Amino acid sequence: MLDCIWIDCPYCGECFETSVDCSAGNQHYIEDCQICCRPIEVYVSTHSDGSLADVSAGRDDD
């Protein structure tokens, strides 16, 4: 189950759309910003039914 999400890049401040696979449960992965190409740490939380609960993004160098 792919959900479209919007992420604010913690480096350049631009917002971009990406997708997340909620069927994989809670996740932590690196995705490059589509604008400035810097690595963003993405944290995805899901509910027990597999629906999206929360998404947060942070700098890779924090």
N, CA, C and O atoms as a GROMACS GRO file, in nm:
protein
  248
    1MET      N    1   0.084  -0.117   0.000
    1MET     CA    2   0.000   0.000   0.000
    1MET      C    3   0.090   0.124   0.000
    1MET      O    4   0.155   0.152   0.100
    2LEU      N    5   0.094   0.198  -0.110
    2LEU     CA    6   0.174   0.319  -0.120
    2LEU      C    7   0.087   0.441  -0.088
    2LEU      O    8  -0.024   0.456  -0.139
    3ASP      N    9   0.141   0.526  -0.002
    3ASP     CA   10   0.076   0.653   0.031
    3ASP      C   11   0.165   0.766  -0.018
    3ASP      O   12   0.287   0.760  -0.003
    4CYS      N   13   0.105   0.867  -0.075
    4CYS     CA   14   0.180   0.986  -0.115
    4CYS      C   15   0.192   1.078   0.007
    4CYS      O   16   0.094   1.101   0.078
    5ILE      N   17   0.312   1.128   0.028
    5ILE     CA   18   0.338   1.218   0.141
    5ILE      C   19   0.416   1.339   0.091
    5ILE      O   20   0.478   1.334  -0.016
    6TRP      N   21   0.414   1.445   0.168
    6TRP     CA   22   0.493   1.564   0.140
    6TRP      C   23   0.598   1.577   0.249
    6TRP      O   24   0.567   1.565   0.367
    7ILE      N   25   0.722   1.602   0.208
    7ILE     CA   26   0.833   1.617   0.302
    7ILE      C   27   0.893   1.756   0.284
    7ILE      O   28   0.915   1.800   0.172
    8ASP      N   29   0.918   1.824   0.395
    8ASP     CA   30   0.992   1.950   0.393
    8ASP      C   31   1.138   1.918   0.414
    8ASP      O   32   1.176   1.860   0.516
    9CYS      N   33   1.222   1.955   0.318
    9CYS     CA   34   1.364   1.927   0.328
    9CYS      C   35   1.424   2.009   0.442
    9CYS      O   36   1.407   2.131   0.446
   10PRO      N   37   1.494   1.943   0.535
   10PRO     CA   38   1.555   2.016   0.647
   10PRO      C   39   1.680   2.096   0.605
   10PRO      O   40   1.734   2.172   0.686
   11TYR      N   41   1.725   2.079   0.483
   11TYR     CA   42   1.842   2.153   0.433
   11TYR      C   43   1.799   2.278   0.356
   11TYR      O   44   1.834   2.389   0.394
   12CYS      N   45   1.724   2.258   0.247
   12CYS     CA   46   1.689   2.372   0.159
   12CYS      C   47   1.552   2.431   0.191
   12CYS      O   48   1.521   2.541   0.145
   13GLY      N   49   1.470   2.361   0.270
   13GLY     CA   50   1.339   2.412   0.309
   13GLY      C   51   1.229   2.390   0.207
   13GLY      O   52   1.114   2.425   0.232
   14GLU      N   53   1.263   2.334   0.093
   14GLU     CA   54   1.161   2.309  -0.010
   14GLU      C   55   1.078   2.186   0.026
   14GLU      O   56   1.125   2.096   0.095
   15CYS      N   57   0.955   2.185  -0.020
   15CYS     CA   58   0.862   2.075   0.004
   15CYS      C   59   0.851   1.993  -0.125
   15CYS      O   60   0.838   2.049  -0.234
   16PHE      N   61   0.856   1.860  -0.111
   16PHE     CA   62   0.841   1.775  -0.228
   16PHE      C   63   0.758   1.652  -0.194
   16PHE      O   64   0.749   1.610  -0.078
   17GLU      N   65   0.697   1.596  -0.297
   17GLU     CA   66   0.611   1.479  -0.280
   17GLU      C   67   0.691   1.352  -0.305
   17GLU      O   68   0.773   1.345  -0.397
   18THR      N   69   0.665   1.251  -0.223
   18THR     CA   70   0.725   1.120  -0.241
   18THR      C   71   0.622   1.017  -0.196
   18THR      O   72   0.512   1.053  -0.155
   19SER      N   73   0.656   0.892  -0.202
   19SER     CA   74   0.563   0.788  -0.158
   19SER      C   75   0.630   0.699  -0.054
   19SER      O   76   0.752   0.686  -0.050
   20VAL      N   77   0.546   0.638   0.029
   20VAL     CA   78   0.593   0.550   0.134
   20VAL      C   79   0.508   0.423   0.132
   20VAL      O   80   0.386   0.429   0.111
   21ASP      N   81   0.572   0.308   0.154
   21ASP     CA   82   0.504   0.179   0.155
   21ASP      C   83   0.464   0.147   0.299
   21ASP      O   84   0.547   0.100   0.377
   22CYS      N   85   0.340   0.172   0.333
   22CYS     CA   86   0.292   0.151   0.470
   22CYS      C   87   0.280   0.003   0.507
   22CYS      O   88   0.275  -0.030   0.625
   23SER      N   89   0.276  -0.085   0.408
   23SER     CA   90   0.264  -0.228   0.438
   23SER      C   91   0.391  -0.283   0.503
   23SER      O   92   0.390  -0.393   0.557
   24ALA      N   93   0.500  -0.207   0.498
   24ALA     CA   94   0.627  -0.250   0.559
   24ALA      C   95   0.634  -0.215   0.707
   24ALA      O   96   0.733  -0.248   0.773
   25GLY      N   97   0.532  -0.149   0.761
   25GLY     CA   98   0.531  -0.114   0.903
   25GLY      C   99   0.618   0.009   0.930
   25GLY      O  100   0.646   0.087   0.839
   26ASN      N  101   0.659   0.024   1.056
   26ASN     CA  102   0.743   0.136   1.094
   26ASN      C  103   0.877   0.126   1.022
   26ASN      O  104   0.934   0.018   1.008
   27GLN      N  105   0.926   0.242   0.975
   27GLN     CA  106   1.047   0.241   0.894
   27GLN      C  107   1.136   0.361   0.927
   27GLN      O  108   1.090   0.462   0.980
   28HIS      N  109   1.262   0.346   0.894
   28HIS     CA  110   1.360   0.454   0.900
   28HIS      C  111   1.450   0.434   0.779
   28HIS      O  112   1.511   0.328   0.764
   29TYR      N  113   1.460   0.534   0.694
   29TYR     CA  114   1.543   0.520   0.574
   29TYR      C  115   1.594   0.656   0.530
   29TYR      O  116   1.547   0.759   0.578
   30ILE      N  117   1.689   0.655   0.438
   30ILE     CA  118   1.747   0.776   0.382
   30ILE      C  119   1.690   0.798   0.242
   30ILE      O  120   1.689   0.707   0.160
   31GLU      N  121   1.644   0.919   0.217
   31GLU     CA  122   1.595   0.956   0.084
   31GLU      C  123   1.657   1.091   0.048
   31GLU      O  124   1.659   1.183   0.130
   32ASP      N  125   1.707   1.102  -0.073
   32ASP     CA  126   1.766   1.228  -0.117
   32ASP      C  127   1.656   1.329  -0.150
   32ASP      O  128   1.554   1.295  -0.209
   33CYS      N  129   1.680   1.455  -0.112
   33CYS     CA  130   1.589   1.563  -0.147
   33CYS      C  131   1.582   1.574  -0.299
   33CYS      O  132   1.684   1.569  -0.367
   34GLN      N  133   1.462   1.588  -0.351
   34GLN     CA  134   1.443   1.598  -0.496
   34GLN      C  135   1.485   1.734  -0.550
   34GLN      O  136   1.495   1.751  -0.671
   35ILE      N  137   1.510   1.831  -0.462
   35ILE     CA  138   1.550   1.963  -0.505
   35ILE      C  139   1.701   1.984  -0.489
   35ILE      O  140   1.769   2.018  -0.586
   36CYS      N  141   1.755   1.964  -0.367
   36CYS     CA  142   1.897   1.991  -0.342
   36CYS      C  143   1.983   1.865  -0.336
   36CYS      O  144   2.105   1.875  -0.326
   37CYS      N  145   1.922   1.748  -0.343
   37CYS     CA  146   1.990   1.618  -0.348
   37CYS      C  147   2.065   1.580  -0.220
   37CYS      O  148   2.148   1.489  -0.223
   38ARG      N  149   2.039   1.646  -0.109
   38ARG     CA  150   2.105   1.611   0.016
   38ARG      C  151   2.027   1.498   0.084
   38ARG      O  152   1.906   1.486   0.063
   39PRO      N  153   2.094   1.415   0.164
   39PRO     CA  154   2.029   1.298   0.227
   39PRO      C  155   1.941   1.337   0.345
   39PRO      O  156   1.984   1.408   0.436
   40ILE      N  157   1.819   1.290   0.342
   40ILE     CA  158   1.721   1.317   0.448
   40ILE      C  159   1.688   1.186   0.518
   40ILE      O  160   1.662   1.085   0.453
   41GLU      N  161   1.690   1.187   0.652
   41GLU     CA  162   1.645   1.071   0.729
   41GLU      C  163   1.494   1.079   0.742
   41GLU      O  164   1.442   1.176   0.795
   42VAL      N  165   1.425   0.977   0.694
   42VAL     CA  166   1.280   0.973   0.697
   42VAL      C  167   1.237   0.866   0.798
   42VAL      O  168   1.284   0.753   0.793
   43TYR      N  169   1.148   0.905   0.889
   43TYR     CA  170   1.093   0.814   0.988
   43TYR      C  171   0.944   0.800   0.961
   43TYR      O  172   0.872   0.899   0.955
   44VAL      N  173   0.898   0.677   0.945
   44VAL     CA  174   0.757   0.649   0.915
   44VAL      C  175   0.700   0.562   1.026
   44VAL      O  176   0.756   0.458   1.060
   45SER      N  177   0.588   0.605   1.082
   45SER     CA  178   0.516   0.525   1.182
   45SER      C  179   0.382   0.485   1.123
   45SER      O  180   0.316   0.564   1.055
   46THR      N  181   0.342   0.362   1.151
   46THR     CA  182   0.213   0.312   1.101
   46THR      C  183   0.128   0.263   1.218
   46THR      O  184   0.180   0.227   1.324
   47HIS      N  185  -0.001   0.263   1.196
   47HIS     CA  186  -0.095   0.206   1.292
   47HIS      C  187  -0.095   0.054   1.276
   47HIS      O  188  -0.039   0.002   1.178
   48SER      N  189  -0.155  -0.016   1.368
   48SER     CA  190  -0.159  -0.163   1.363
   48SER      C  191  -0.236  -0.214   1.241
   48SER      O  192  -0.214  -0.328   1.198
   49ASP      N  193  -0.325  -0.132   1.185
   49ASP     CA  194  -0.399  -0.174   1.066
   49ASP      C  195  -0.323  -0.145   0.936
   49ASP      O  196  -0.375  -0.170   0.827
   50GLY      N  197  -0.201  -0.091   0.947
   50GLY     CA  198  -0.119  -0.064   0.830
   50GLY      C  199  -0.136   0.075   0.773
   50GLY      O  200  -0.070   0.109   0.674
   51SER      N  201  -0.221   0.157   0.832
   51SER     CA  202  -0.239   0.293   0.782
   51SER      C  203  -0.128   0.384   0.836
   51SER      O  204  -0.069   0.357   0.940
   52LEU      N  205  -0.104   0.490   0.765
   52LEU     CA  206   0.002   0.585   0.800
   52LEU      C  207  -0.035   0.661   0.927
   52LEU      O  208  -0.145   0.717   0.936
   53ALA      N  209   0.056   0.664   1.023
   53ALA     CA  210   0.032   0.737   1.148
   53ALA      C  211   0.108   0.869   1.149
   53ALA      O  212   0.051   0.973   1.182
   54ASP      N  213   0.238   0.865   1.113
   54ASP     CA  214   0.319   0.986   1.121
   54ASP      C  215   0.442   0.972   1.032
   54ASP      O  216   0.494   0.863   1.011
   55VAL      N  217   0.486   1.084   0.980
   55VAL     CA  218   0.610   1.090   0.902
   55VAL      C  219   0.689   1.210   0.952
   55VAL      O  220   0.635   1.318   0.969
   56SER      N  221   0.818   1.189   0.976
   56SER     CA  222   0.905   1.300   1.011
   56SER      C  223   1.034   1.288   0.932
   56SER      O  224   1.074   1.179   0.891
   57ALA      N  225   1.097   1.402   0.911
   57ALA     CA  226   1.220   1.407   0.832
   57ALA      C  227   1.324   1.489   0.907
   57ALA      O  228   1.292   1.590   0.969
   58GLY      N  229   1.448   1.444   0.900
   58GLY     CA  230   1.555   1.515   0.967
   58GLY      C  231   1.682   1.514   0.885
   58GLY      O  232   1.693   1.443   0.785
   59ARG      N  233   1.778   1.593   0.928
   59ARG     CA  234   1.906   1.600   0.860
   59ARG      C  235   1.986   1.474   0.888
   59ARG      O  236   1.979   1.417   0.997
   60ASP      N  237   2.061   1.432   0.790
   60ASP     CA  238   2.148   1.314   0.803
   60ASP      C  239   2.268   1.344   0.893
   60ASP      O  240   2.329   1.251   0.946
   61ASP      N  241   2.303   1.472   0.910
   61ASP     CA  242   2.421   1.507   0.988
   61ASP      C  243   2.389   1.552   1.130
   61ASP      O  244   2.478   1.601   1.199
   62ASP      N  245   2.264   1.536   1.176
   62ASP     CA  246   2.227   1.573   1.314
   62ASP      C  247   2.269   1.468   1.412
   62ASP      O  248   2.247   1.482   1.532
   0.00000   0.00000   0.00000
